[in-house]
Amino acid sequence: MSVVQFGVDYFPRTRGVSTLSSPSVIVKILREAFKLRKKLNAIRPSGDAGSKK
């Protein structure tokens, strides 16, 4: 198994209340993650970061 690190944009909340605990939001997150799994699994290290010596 390999571990790959990649950046994620983060934007702090400027107003409102988190809806992350809402069941519909959780289902949406899981659907999006499932759709992205092939792209995420295809990420490979660049340069020497992933080479074994």
PyMOL commands that place a pseudoatom at each C-alpha (Angstrom):
pseudoatom trace, name=CA, resn=MET, resi=1, chain=A, elem=C, hetatm=0, pos=[0.000, 0.000, 0.000]
pseudoatom trace, name=CA, resn=SER, resi=2, chain=A, elem=C, hetatm=0, pos=[1.190, 3.514, -0.786]
pseudoatom trace, name=CA, resn=VAL, resi=3, chain=A, elem=C, hetatm=0, pos=[0.290, 6.784, 0.858]
pseudoatom trace, name=CA, resn=VAL, resi=4, chain=A, elem=C, hetatm=0, pos=[-0.140, 9.842, -1.354]
pseudoatom trace, name=CA, resn=GLN, resi=5, chain=A, elem=C, hetatm=0, pos=[-0.635, 13.381, -0.102]
pseudoatom trace, name=CA, resn=PHE, resi=6, chain=A, elem=C, hetatm=0, pos=[-2.524, 15.962, -2.131]
pseudoatom trace, name=CA, resn=GLY, resi=7, chain=A, elem=C, hetatm=0, pos=[-3.753, 19.473, -1.434]
pseudoatom trace, name=CA, resn=VAL, resi=8, chain=A, elem=C, hetatm=0, pos=[-7.343, 20.395, -0.718]
pseudoatom trace, name=CA, resn=ASP, resi=9, chain=A, elem=C, hetatm=0, pos=[-8.686, 23.929, -0.832]
pseudoatom trace, name=CA, resn=TYR, resi=10, chain=A, elem=C, hetatm=0, pos=[-10.157, 25.062, 2.470]
pseudoatom trace, name=CA, resn=PHE, resi=11, chain=A, elem=C, hetatm=0, pos=[-12.393, 28.078, 2.869]
pseudoatom trace, name=CA, resn=PRO, resi=12, chain=A, elem=C, hetatm=0, pos=[-13.292, 29.066, 6.440]
pseudoatom trace, name=CA, resn=ARG, resi=13, chain=A, elem=C, hetatm=0, pos=[-16.982, 29.537, 7.193]
pseudoatom trace, name=CA, resn=THR, resi=14, chain=A, elem=C, hetatm=0, pos=[-17.892, 33.221, 7.076]
pseudoatom trace, name=CA, resn=ARG, resi=15, chain=A, elem=C, hetatm=0, pos=[-21.516, 32.803, 8.162]
pseudoatom trace, name=CA, resn=GLY, resi=16, chain=A, elem=C, hetatm=0, pos=[-24.202, 30.246, 8.807]
pseudoatom trace, name=CA, resn=VAL, resi=17, chain=A, elem=C, hetatm=0, pos=[-24.237, 26.977, 10.701]
pseudoatom trace, name=CA, resn=SER, resi=18, chain=A, elem=C, hetatm=0, pos=[-22.680, 23.666, 9.735]
pseudoatom trace, name=CA, resn=THR, resi=19, chain=A, elem=C, hetatm=0, pos=[-25.041, 21.178, 8.085]
pseudoatom trace, name=CA, resn=LEU, resi=20, chain=A, elem=C, hetatm=0, pos=[-22.474, 18.383, 8.120]
pseudoatom trace, name=CA, resn=SER, resi=21, chain=A, elem=C, hetatm=0, pos=[-24.491, 16.340, 10.596]
pseudoatom trace, name=CA, resn=SER, resi=22, chain=A, elem=C, hetatm=0, pos=[-27.542, 16.381, 8.308]
pseudoatom trace, name=CA, resn=PRO, resi=23, chain=A, elem=C, hetatm=0, pos=[-28.287, 12.895, 6.914]
pseudoatom trace, name=CA, resn=SER, resi=24, chain=A, elem=C, hetatm=0, pos=[-28.871, 14.310, 3.410]
pseudoatom trace, name=CA, resn=VAL, resi=25, chain=A, elem=C, hetatm=0, pos=[-25.466, 16.040, 3.450]
pseudoatom trace, name=CA, resn=ILE, resi=26, chain=A, elem=C, hetatm=0, pos=[-23.746, 12.862, 4.648]
pseudoatom trace, name=CA, resn=VAL, resi=27, chain=A, elem=C, hetatm=0, pos=[-25.362, 10.893, 1.793]
pseudoatom trace, name=CA, resn=LYS, resi=28, chain=A, elem=C, hetatm=0, pos=[-24.238, 13.573, -0.692]
pseudoatom trace, name=CA, resn=ILE, resi=29, chain=A, elem=C, hetatm=0, pos=[-20.647, 13.401, 0.602]
pseudoatom trace, name=CA, resn=LEU, resi=30, chain=A, elem=C, hetatm=0, pos=[-20.598, 9.609, 0.312]
pseudoatom trace, name=CA, resn=ARG, resi=31, chain=A, elem=C, hetatm=0, pos=[-21.965, 9.774, -3.247]
pseudoatom trace, name=CA, resn=GLU, resi=32, chain=A, elem=C, hetatm=0, pos=[-19.321, 12.295, -4.283]
pseudoatom trace, name=CA, resn=ALA, resi=33, chain=A, elem=C, hetatm=0, pos=[-16.548, 10.245, -2.675]
pseudoatom trace, name=CA, resn=PHE, resi=34, chain=A, elem=C, hetatm=0, pos=[-17.765, 7.136, -4.490]
pseudoatom trace, name=CA, resn=LYS, resi=35, chain=A, elem=C, hetatm=0, pos=[-17.758, 9.011, -7.825]
pseudoatom trace, name=CA, resn=LEU, resi=36, chain=A, elem=C, hetatm=0, pos=[-14.221, 10.317, -7.181]
pseudoatom trace, name=CA, resn=ARG, resi=37, chain=A, elem=C, hetatm=0, pos=[-12.697, 7.005, -6.095]
pseudoatom trace, name=CA, resn=LYS, resi=38, chain=A, elem=C, hetatm=0, pos=[-11.231, 6.170, -9.527]
pseudoatom trace, name=CA, resn=LYS, resi=39, chain=A, elem=C, hetatm=0, pos=[-9.587, 9.596, -9.806]
pseudoatom trace, name=CA, resn=LEU, resi=40, chain=A, elem=C, hetatm=0, pos=[-8.249, 9.394, -6.268]
pseudoatom trace, name=CA, resn=ASN, resi=41, chain=A, elem=C, hetatm=0, pos=[-6.924, 5.869, -6.793]
pseudoatom trace, name=CA, resn=ALA, resi=42, chain=A, elem=C, hetatm=0, pos=[-5.155, 7.034, -9.968]
pseudoatom trace, name=CA, resn=ILE, resi=43, chain=A, elem=C, hetatm=0, pos=[-3.053, 9.637, -8.118]
pseudoatom trace, name=CA, resn=ARG, resi=44, chain=A, elem=C, hetatm=0, pos=[0.598, 8.649, -8.165]
pseudoatom trace, name=CA, resn=PRO, resi=45, chain=A, elem=C, hetatm=0, pos=[3.639, 10.274, -6.545]
pseudoatom trace, name=CA, resn=SER, resi=46, chain=A, elem=C, hetatm=0, pos=[5.641, 12.584, -8.762]
pseudoatom trace, name=CA, resn=GLY, resi=47, chain=A, elem=C, hetatm=0, pos=[9.427, 12.731, -8.930]
pseudoatom trace, name=CA, resn=ASP, resi=48, chain=A, elem=C, hetatm=0, pos=[11.516, 10.794, -6.431]
pseudoatom trace, name=CA, resn=ALA, resi=49, chain=A, elem=C, hetatm=0, pos=[8.961, 11.057, -3.622]
pseudoatom trace, name=CA, resn=GLY, resi=50, chain=A, elem=C, hetatm=0, pos=[7.515, 7.645, -4.434]
pseudoatom trace, name=CA, resn=SER, resi=51, chain=A, elem=C, hetatm=0, pos=[10.626, 5.776, -5.505]
pseudoatom trace, name=CA, resn=LYS, resi=52, chain=A, elem=C, hetatm=0, pos=[11.964, 2.995, -3.319]
pseudoatom trace, name=CA, resn=LYS, resi=53, chain=A, elem=C, hetatm=0, pos=[15.678, 2.736, -2.668]
for i in range(1, 53): cmd.bond("trace and resi %d" % i, "trace and resi %d" % (i + 1))
show_as sticks, trace
zoom trace
